[in-house]
Amino acid sequence: MARVVLGLIGFGTVGSGVVQLLSHQKSLNLKKIAVLDSNKERAVKTVCPVTTNVNEIIEDPEIEIVIEAMGGEHPALEYIRGALERRKHVVTANKEVLAKYGPELFALARQKGVAIFFEASVAGGIPLISTMNKGLEANEIAAVTGILNGTTNFILSSMESKGESYDAALKQAQQLGFAEADPTNDVDGHDVAYKLSILSALAYERFIKPQDIFREGIRNVTAQDMAHAKEFGYRIKLIGTSRLAKDVTSGDSACDVRVHPMLVPLDHPLANVSGSSNGILVNGHAVGEILMVGPGAGSLPTASAVVGDTINLASALQLPDFATYFQPNIRSEWGNVVSVGSWSCPFFLRILVSDTAGVIGQIGTILGAHKISLASIVQKGVQKDEHGASAEIIIMTQSTKEQTLRDAIAEMQKCSFFKSMESLFRVFEAPV
Amino acid sequence: MARVVLGLIGFGTVGSGVVQLLSHQKSLNLKKIAVLDSNKERAVKTVCPVTTNVNEIIEDPEIEIVIEAMGGEHPALEYIRGALERRKHVVTANKEVLAKYGPELFALARQKGVAIFFEASVAGGIPLISTMNKGLEANEIAAVTGILNGTTNFILSSMESKGESYDAALKQAQQLGFAEADPTNDVDGHDVAYKLSILSALAYERFIKPQDIFREGIRNVTAQDMAHAKEFGYRIKLIGTSRLAKDVTSGDSACDVRVHPMLVPLDHPLANVSGSSNGILVNGHAVGEILMVGPGAGSLPTASAVVGDTINLASALQLPDFATYFQPNIRSEWGNVVSVGSWSCPFFLRILVSDTAGVIGQIGTILGAHKISLASIVQKGVQKDEHGASAEIIIMTQSTKEQTLRDAIAEMQKCSFFKSMESLFRVFEAPV
């Protein structure tokens, strides 16, 4: 078999791993690597020529597959688009570009008769994309739920195991290379939102606009929250989910797509996905529930997905018109989301109230008036400050619609006993 | 797209699930079902004609894909072979036929230019085959290890949670339909051995003859063993593994392939795979470790894998010569295995000795002479019977070569203090 000629764009963490793994693949010929700065020291040595002119890859008629491993929105988008327009197949790890421009890019690929492979864009080395795309082909997917960001899982795991603050855990993650100097993309949930858009496209045939996805990060999670959660039998994890729902107003099918911290029961497998690992539950109507756990990031695990895609693509290249087989059924319009308030789950609240008799009764009355059932309500202790004595109350509700809970909270906040809302967490229940 | 015409052989548990799921697939046309007994009541209704003459499927030129869901060695082997010889693609859930005749059948498929899809043959609904075959394509697999049989996992889980005997748990599993009337295939590890042969073919390109696989079932596991294991922080699971090893005599690559009960640390994910679920760890040189957990058996989960395969196959049928893309790299010769004695792990022993002073010292001396380090040695209690007083001793060793341990045990058995070997379990360590 003739060797398939490749071009690589990006020679950072992922690109270095790709170069390393490709060196063992005799049927693949890496012809050129495009980088932004040709003088930068690289982690991996290669005899492959390096250029700062990406057109030497995109416009080279000999190159059949372009691997995009630079990340970020621009100019990666333009490079991917340019490669597809020149009828080159693309392998990419770029969740941001796919989430923001997926409908356009997959339509372009179909039009040009080429394929986009993107196993590395979600869950690093875990073969989640091929599982959703091919392995569970006979299933209608009811939900995809899990821990999809290694950085935040590392931070939350350290906070819990060492009892340390978010800031201390973040700093350590940065020193160890698990978090970037500007951690916004990870800790505020953007990265998970991109991945949920891609998973929604595979599960429900439509990408979700990242700005439509409800997003709450981990900046406000405290060591105290961790300790309280543990006392109640839970662990705090940043959970992303995309579930099939019905839009109540239109009746159309829509998705409940969201990323936020959740209290996960300690005996649930997701609670035991620690450090920088990822763990994902997929619920299909025929198979039931599948769990996949593995390294969600890192040079070689991510490169494992990129190079796996490349090998699969290259071995299919000899088939005429094979690309249609690899074009997932994704519609060109964006998907709809339901309001975050329309979904139900149990809630965990920590509030400060004035330390006066009858407060618990008043809270119970307000919640009851909203038909919210309590699982437990506990007063944790009394503290004194310049505003008088405050009591800390922890409330765990039964499953209730989020909008109903919000209405009840708004009512409590009007009461004279109410001092402040310290924390509000959603509680994980098995999806569906 | 023209509808792809299918024939189904077998209308039992798996076949019924297949019929049910196929009814939602508009691009697939199930033309006929072959059964052994046409008068039998079926769980699922279908308008599809049913025949007792399998040749109406195998010899029908219109049928492109034959789904074999009858199980067992004969006549399933002959039907699969007959379908391949007539250039029909085959989707099968039959681990026994693949494990025993894999080299011949895959060679025949290559020769005839057709594909064999077999996702359902291992781990039921978990897409493990496609993950090994495509998802982890860039990896050299170091080990595949896990809980591969739902029946035995159900029995062991009930024994532990209810403290009941093997016989009681088996009986209950039979009543609930989780175990067959003759449970040999499951409880003696044959089923796992077949699956390990198939996984070895995917990981190391060679099937392993089932009779070459070291096999120890769960018949001798007692509730007492379970309780002792728990006390030491372990849970007993039936673990199958195939690991790349070196044959010390020839220097050739060979596999360590085996199925036996093991003590799994309680905090390891495999310890928490309960009931009839399966859980598998795959270790790849690039990705590290991937865990997959899900339903390992059952009508719809297994049918999910069968129908997923069928959809993937059918959508590729329009590509000329596509079958090579789906022919895994499997050599036609059988793989070699290393002796079970050549692998190392920690061991858990429970022995009865005469209740005399200095016995623990003597045991320690014998183990020490064989350079076996102890993790712990504990006397659990003294019991009296017609042969005098006996003490129960529990020994946990550090990792040691199994042959070395066997030599040491043989030496102990010659000593006057030795009464009987009550249990011997290998202890799970993370593979590689």
Chai-1 contact restraints between the chains, C-beta under 6 A:
chainA,res_idxA,chainB,res_idxB,connection_type,confidence,min_distance_angstrom,max_distance_angstrom,comment,restraint_id
A,L21,B,A138,contact,1.0,0.0,6.0,A-B,restraint_1
A,L21,B,A286,contact,1.0,0.0,6.0,A-B,restraint_2
A,G125,B,V287,contact,1.0,0.0,6.0,A-B,restraint_3
A,I126,B,I290,contact,1.0,0.0,6.0,A-B,restraint_4
A,P127,B,T131,contact,1.0,0.0,6.0,A-B,restraint_5
A,P127,B,G135,contact,1.0,0.0,6.0,A-B,restraint_6
A,S130,B,K134,contact,1.0,0.0,6.0,A-B,restraint_7
A,S130,B,G135,contact,1.0,0.0,6.0,A-B,restraint_8
A,T131,B,P127,contact,1.0,0.0,6.0,A-B,restraint_9
A,K134,B,S130,contact,1.0,0.0,6.0,A-B,restraint_10
A,K134,B,N312,contact,1.0,0.0,6.0,A-B,restraint_11
A,G135,B,P127,contact,1.0,0.0,6.0,A-B,restraint_12
A,G135,B,S130,contact,1.0,0.0,6.0,A-B,restraint_13
A,E137,B,G308,contact,1.0,0.0,6.0,A-B,restraint_14
A,E137,B,I311,contact,1.0,0.0,6.0,A-B,restraint_15
A,E137,B,N312,contact,1.0,0.0,6.0,A-B,restraint_16
A,A138,B,L21,contact,1.0,0.0,6.0,A-B,restraint_17
A,A138,B,S304,contact,1.0,0.0,6.0,A-B,restraint_18
A,A138,B,V307,contact,1.0,0.0,6.0,A-B,restraint_19
A,A138,B,G308,contact,1.0,0.0,6.0,A-B,restraint_20
A,N139,B,S304,contact,1.0,0.0,6.0,A-B,restraint_21
A,A286,B,L21,contact,1.0,0.0,6.0,A-B,restraint_22
A,A286,B,L300,contact,1.0,0.0,6.0,A-B,restraint_23
A,A286,B,S304,contact,1.0,0.0,6.0,A-B,restraint_24
A,V287,B,G125,contact,1.0,0.0,6.0,A-B,restraint_25
A,V287,B,P301,contact,1.0,0.0,6.0,A-B,restraint_26
A,V287,B,S304,contact,1.0,0.0,6.0,A-B,restraint_27
A,G288,B,P295,contact,1.0,0.0,6.0,A-B,restraint_28
A,G288,B,P301,contact,1.0,0.0,6.0,A-B,restraint_29
A,I290,B,I126,contact,1.0,0.0,6.0,A-B,restraint_30
A,I290,B,G294,contact,1.0,0.0,6.0,A-B,restraint_31
A,L291,B,V293,contact,1.0,0.0,6.0,A-B,restraint_32
A,M292,B,M292,contact,1.0,0.0,6.0,A-B,restraint_33
A,V293,B,L291,contact,1.0,0.0,6.0,A-B,restraint_34
A,G294,B,I290,contact,1.0,0.0,6.0,A-B,restraint_35
A,P295,B,G288,contact,1.0,0.0,6.0,A-B,restraint_36
A,L300,B,A286,contact,1.0,0.0,6.0,A-B,restraint_37
A,P301,B,V287,contact,1.0,0.0,6.0,A-B,restraint_38
A,P301,B,G288,contact,1.0,0.0,6.0,A-B,restraint_39
A,S304,B,A138,contact,1.0,0.0,6.0,A-B,restraint_40
A,S304,B,N139,contact,1.0,0.0,6.0,A-B,restraint_41
A,S304,B,A286,contact,1.0,0.0,6.0,A-B,restraint_42
A,S304,B,V287,contact,1.0,0.0,6.0,A-B,restraint_43
A,V307,B,A138,contact,1.0,0.0,6.0,A-B,restraint_44
A,G308,B,E137,contact,1.0,0.0,6.0,A-B,restraint_45
A,G308,B,A138,contact,1.0,0.0,6.0,A-B,restraint_46
A,I311,B,E137,contact,1.0,0.0,6.0,A-B,restraint_47
A,N312,B,K134,contact,1.0,0.0,6.0,A-B,restraint_48
A,N312,B,E137,contact,1.0,0.0,6.0,A-B,restraint_49
A,A316,B,Y325,contact,1.0,0.0,6.0,A-B,restraint_50
A,L319,B,L319,contact,1.0,0.0,6.0,A-B,restraint_51
A,L319,B,F322,contact,1.0,0.0,6.0,A-B,restraint_52
A,F322,B,L319,contact,1.0,0.0,6.0,A-B,restraint_53
A,Y325,B,A316,contact,1.0,0.0,6.0,A-B,restraint_54
